[in-house]
Amino acid sequence: MDRRQFIQSTVAAGVITAAAPAFAAPAPRKRPNVLYVFDDEHRFQSLPGEKFSTAVVAPNLEAFRKSGFEMSTCISNYPLCSPHRGMFITGLWPYENGITRNWIELGTTFETLGHVFDKAGYRTSYVGKWHLSGPGHDRAFIPDGGHRQGFQDWHVWGAVDRHMSYSFTYEPDTGIKVQPQGYQTTLMTDQAVKIIHEQKASDKPWMMIVSWHPPHFPVDDAPAEDETFFAGKPVELRPNVVVGQSQRGHVRSKQALEEFHQGYYAHIRAVDREFGRLLKALDETGQAEDTIVIFSSDHGEMAGSHGRMYKQVPFEESIRVPFFVRYPGVTPQSKSSDVLFSSIDIYPTVCGLAGLPVPAHARGRDFSPIMKGHTGPDPDVVFLMNGDHVVARPAPGEQGEGEASAEANGGGHRPSMFRGLRTKTHTYAVAHDGRWILFDNRKDPYQLHNLIGDPAQKPLIAHFDTLLAEWLKQASDPFDLVAALAQRSPEPA
């Protein structure tokens, strides 16, 4: 296989079809509902059962993971809120859909996931954090029309950067602002549960996306019962945690980092409880057997690893996220796949799981055959990126309390603009100022040994450079790889 064939096999969209059976097929089952739930900044490494996460308590997620199907190597291509959401909603790369950082409004010319299911006769609903609406960042009412992106039920919340009695939403028909008191995730779940119950007597299938903000920082405002549960509880820090100054970020102190983890875990426990409420609503209304349920997150959180907080870097804690799916009678129980799967693939895969044709524009691939227990895509590489030299911050007077509190919650960093890739064995990234990192993830799972300056790695690095150049072209990405490679490589991270 030449390089062009290789890159096409790993990037281009694909649809797998099965031969028609030679026998009479059974009566088709009801078209499935789809419940896609994702929280924010929930890294794979902080799931129950993972190493150094023994303090995490999330029984609903743990049971769902164990009984459903897991894509255990799910990668966030651009580990930042809005760019991930743009890929998920449109099926296009960031420089194709325009969502190249936070605080950008999604245009109305795309065939979004909401449009696909709306046209297929589904009731479409969106509940929670939107983060695709420009500089005001969901502080303004979005009226019925193109900017709702094909979603009929519109329950988007603003000011999600604080989690307790702070966020607000709007009456979807009148635009009247509503600011109920309580934990943001619980209030969002109340709306989602109501929609599930409304659909009990309907023959029309439904697709609902539920987007929660926690465990995204700030982490000091979880429900009291969860904060009390973790207060003072010992936490294990990963072997790559660095406390003190570094070239690319800092973590103030071990105590601050332990307190961050306690708050982070408190929000995970609270989110888990709300996820259990959604599953219970499906059971109570008799819809569980006909509903595809997916749980994931948009990106991870460094939480002190490599001396960093936040995300927007190519390290595992930033890019690797959970992805669990359950479709009773279709997805195998208690199974998993470690094939590389990423943000760009979610759009076509959700379509495939529901049995809908994958729109031709989708850049990712349909992994639903794998989730249904069959063979499917098995790419050798997924691509990574970050668009801005510094953390994107809103203008004065706009939303930003959560962003500005990154440092107050234990540290901050100035992430490099970079492009990179994650293979089955390695992570490689080129920053704007030169080659940055190369890790052998199998030999070095905590990414402690940067091989970027190892002469023995030059052939592999040259191969990765070629793959990056081809991907940048196909994704309409303006990153100047030639100029970056001409710079002196930065010191090891």
ZINOR-V727407 format. One line per field, one symbol per residue. ss: DSSP state (@ for helix, = for strand, . for the rest). psi: psi as a letter, one per 30 degrees, with the letter a starting at -180 (. if undefined). Layout:
ss->???
psi->???
This chain:
ss->..@@@@@@@@@.....................========..=@@@............@@@@@@@@@.===..==.....@@@@@@@@@@...@@@@.......=.......@@@@@@@...=======...=............@@@....======.....=...===......==....=@@@@@@@@@@@@@@@@@@....==========........@@@@@@@..........=..===..===..@@@@@@@@@@@@@@@@@@@@@@@@@@@@@@@...@@@=======.......=..........@@@@==.====........===...==@@@@@@@@@@@@.............@@@@.........======..............@@@@......==.....======..======..=======..............@@@@@@@@@@@@@@@@@@@@......@@@@@........
psi->kleeeeeeffeklkkklkkklflkklkklkkklkjjkkakhjlefglkflkghffkjieeeeeeeefakkjfikkjejikdeeeeeeeefgllefeffigalhkkklggljleeeeeefgglkkkkkbkdhhhaefigfkkjlkaeffhgkekjikklhgfkfjhellakkfefgkkkilkakeeeeeeeeeeeeeeffegkfkllkkkkjkelgklkgghlkeeeeeefkfkkkkklfgkkkaklegllkeleeeeeeeeeeeeeeeeeeeeeeeeeeeeeeeggfefgkkkkkalflakehfkggllbbglglefefklljkkkjkfekkkhllkglkkleffeeeeeeeefgkkkkffkfaljgeeefggalakilfklkllkfkelkkkllkflkgeeefgeefgflaljkkklkaljafflkkkjlfglkdljkjfefifghfjkgfgjffgeeeeeeeeeeeeeeeeeghkgkieeeefflkkllk.
